[in-house]
Amino acid sequence: MTTFNQWFESNLADYADDIANHGADAGFPHITYYSDTEKLYADFEQEIYDALAYDAESMGYDNIDAMTSEFGRSDMLDDPVQRRCLLVWYMCERTAQEYANEH
């Protein structure tokens, strides 16, 4: 897969409404275990950070950290593995909302 959207469509499209409405931390295939989210983060790190930067600026935050500190699971930000997982979940939720709106 070349983009996160393509990966999402191939792997989680059937769950888009549930992820958009209930969050990615509710337990979905491919994003439940750290081994899965670590791989996704490694594959799509730049795309995730581009989305974070765009959203932070669009919402009026000074930076990405200011925005992520207000995430519902901000308790995960202190541990590097958990942080990467949280950012993958953010990208899944963001993509799920876009996908649900389009389909």
C-alpha positions in Angstrom: 0.0 0.0 0.0 1.3 3.4 -0.9 -1.0 5.5 1.3 -2.7 5.2 4.7 -6.1 5.7 3.0 -5.4 2.7 0.7 -4.3 0.6 3.6 -7.4 1.6 5.5 -9.7 0.9 2.6 -8.2 -2.6 2.2 -8.2 -3.5 5.9 -10.7 -1.5 7.9 -13.3 -0.1 5.5 -16.0 -2.4 6.9 -15.4 -0.9 10.3 -15.3 2.7 9.2 -18.6 3.7 10.8 -17.8 2.0 14.1 -14.3 3.5 14.3 -15.6 6.9 13.4 -18.3 6.7 16.1 -16.6 4.7 18.9 -12.9 5.3 18.4 -10.1 3.1 17.2 -9.3 1.9 20.7 -12.5 -0.2 20.8 -10.6 -3.2 19.4 -10.5 -3.7 15.6 -8.4 -6.0 13.4 -4.9 -4.8 12.5 -4.9 -2.0 15.1 -5.3 -3.8 18.5 -1.8 -5.0 19.2 1.3 -2.9 19.5 3.1 -5.1 16.9 0.4 -4.1 14.4 0.5 -0.4 15.2 4.3 -0.3 15.3 4.4 -1.6 11.7 1.7 0.8 10.5 3.5 3.7 12.2 6.7 2.7 10.5 5.1 2.4 7.1 3.1 5.7 7.3 5.0 7.9 9.8 5.3 10.9 7.5 1.7 10.8 6.3 0.5 10.6 10.0 2.6 13.6 10.9 1.5 15.5 7.9 -2.1 14.9 8.9 -1.4 15.9 12.5 0.3 19.1 11.5 -2.5 20.0 9.1 -5.2 19.3 11.7 -3.3 21.1 14.5 -2.9 24.2 12.4 -6.5 24.0 11.1 -7.8 23.8 14.6 -5.7 26.7 15.9 -3.2 24.8 18.0 0.4 26.1 18.3 1.8 22.7 17.5 1.0 19.0 17.3 1.9 18.4 20.9 -0.7 20.9 22.1 -3.4 19.1 20.1 -2.4 15.6 21.1 -2.3 16.6 24.8 -6.1 16.9 24.5 -6.7 13.5 23.0 -8.9 11.3 25.1 -6.1 8.8 25.5 -3.4 11.4 26.1 -2.2 9.1 29.0 -0.4 7.1 26.2 1.8 10.0 25.1 4.6 9.4 27.7 5.6 5.9 26.4 7.1 5.8 22.9 5.4 2.6 21.8 2.0 3.7 23.2 2.5 7.2 21.6 3.0 5.6 18.2 -0.1 3.4 18.8 -2.2 6.5 19.7 -1.1 8.3 16.6 -2.0 5.3 14.4 -5.4 5.3 16.2 -5.8 9.0 15.5 -5.1 8.4 11.8 -7.5 5.5 11.7 -10.3 7.7 13.3 -9.5 10.6 11.0 -9.6 8.3 7.9 -12.7 6.5 9.2 -14.6 9.8 9.5 -13.6 10.8 6.0 -14.4 7.3 4.6 -17.8 7.2 6.4 -18.7 10.6 5.0 -17.9 9.6 1.5 -19.6 6.2 1.4 
